[in-house]
Amino acid sequence: MRRMLIKVRVKTGAKNERIEKVSEDHFNISVREEPENNLANGRVVTLIATHFRLPVADVRIVKGHHRPSKILSVGKQE
């Protein structure tokens, strides 16, 4: 898979985890973890990696580490 950027809107502290595809490059994600000690960000990266069937190492947060709206880089480095 070629590297691409996707937009993610995150809701933390949810009762149920959920990943909703809004468009090809936009997702809404709910995670149980709270935004403390990078737990929610780690879970978001794991969910996106699972969705695209990639190793976690191929997904990283490019922008928005401390915000609900994030931009993630997905795919192998070329």
PyMOL commands that set and color helices and strands:
alter all, ss='L'
color gray80, all
select helices_A, chain A and resi 39-51+56-58
alter helices_A, ss='H'
color red, helices_A
select strands_A, chain A and resi 4-11+18-23+26-30+59-63+69-74
alter strands_A, ss='S'
color yellow, strands_A
deselect
rebuild
show_as cartoon
